Amino acid sequence: MATLVYVVGRSGSGKSTSICPIDQVGIKGLDPKSTVIVNTDQKPLPAPGFTEMYGEKKGNYYKTNDTLAVIENILKPCHKKENVKSIVIDTWSRLQTDTVMSTRFRKRSGFDKWAEFAGAQYDLLNIVNDKLRDDIIVYLFAHPETTFDEDGFPQERIAVQGQQLKKFVPESFSSIVLYAEPSKMAGQGIKFGFRTINSGADTCKSPIGLFEDDFIANDLGLVDESIRTYYNL
């Protein structure tokens, strides 16, 4: 089974730029020769030098807002391509939103459409966890939402559409949930990075010893390297 990694953050938090960060000491980025990017947001990715490394003609870049197309036309074929080691889906949130806002979905009535929708998203996660090669890492980008527990305390989690998805808790499908968070550093301005541990009010998590620090650079190349070393992929 592949390794599923959630990267959770609000718009502008540094998720997309983590694919190929600004070149500086210690920054790696993902290798475009072994990476496939699925752009569901239908907008240019704000990553330096992106168009020089990724493109549909290069076979490492796709644009679609259809969950079934992601499963059938991208994930399953990638399983057979030995050079593909990392897959980025940016974002899972947009995949869900576009389905729910589509004319076909809105014209339907009743519970069945929501059951079908939840089933498609469930299949997406299970394809990653059960069908893809062991040496593949899938980075599923998502937006957060704030909910409140029975005592009125705020809790942050991955935003999903529909009650069925909320009930099965997407975070339970992965051991790694990184939160993209800009951090204000004294005298250094804003530093973009990933938080690796739970704040006590969200679903951020990672296995003990996977990362040396609680806050790491927003560099999927370094994240990828750490995961492969940890799990001996």
TABELHU-V802497 format. One record per backbone hydrogen bond with DSSP energy under -0.5 kcal/mol. NH is the residue of the N-H (numbers start at 1). CO is the residue of the C=O. Records with the same first field share a line. If there is no record, write none. Layout:
NH: CO + CO
This chain:
2: 128
3: 136
4: 2
5: 3 + 138
6: 176
7: 140
8: 6 + 178
9: 142
13: 10
18: 14 + 15
19: 16
27: 24
30: 19
32: 30
34: 31
36: 86
37: 60
38: 88
39: 37 + 62
40: 38 + 90
41: 90
47: 45
50: 47
52: 49
53: 49 + 50
54: 50
59: 55 + 56
60: 55
61: 55
62: 37
64: 39
67: 65
70: 66
71: 67
72: 68
73: 69
74: 69 + 70
75: 70
76: 71
78: 74
79: 75
80: 76 + 77
81: 77 + 78
82: 80
84: 81
85: 34 + 83
86: 34
87: 137
88: 36
89: 139
90: 38 + 88
91: 89
92: 141
93: 141
95: 91
96: 92
97: 93
98: 94
99: 95
100: 96
101: 97
102: 98 + 99
106: 102
107: 103
108: 104 + 105
114: 111
115: 111
116: 112
117: 113
118: 114
119: 115
120: 116
121: 117
122: 118
123: 119
124: 120
125: 121
126: 122
127: 123
128: 124
129: 125
130: 126
131: 127
132: 127
136: 133
137: 85
138: 3
139: 87 + 137
140: 5 + 138
141: 89 + 139
142: 7
145: 157
147: 145 + 155
149: 153
152: 149
155: 147
156: 201
157: 145
159: 143
166: 162
167: 163
168: 164
169: 165 + 166
172: 169
173: 170
174: 171
176: 4
177: 175 + 205
178: 6
179: 195
180: 8 + 178
181: 179 + 193
183: 191
185: 183 + 189
188: 185
189: 185
191: 183
193: 181
194: 216
195: 179
196: 214
197: 214
205: 177
210: 207
216: 194
218: 192
219: 217
220: 18
223: 219
224: 220
225: 221
226: 222
227: 223
228: 224
229: 225
230: 226
231: 227
232: 228
233: 228
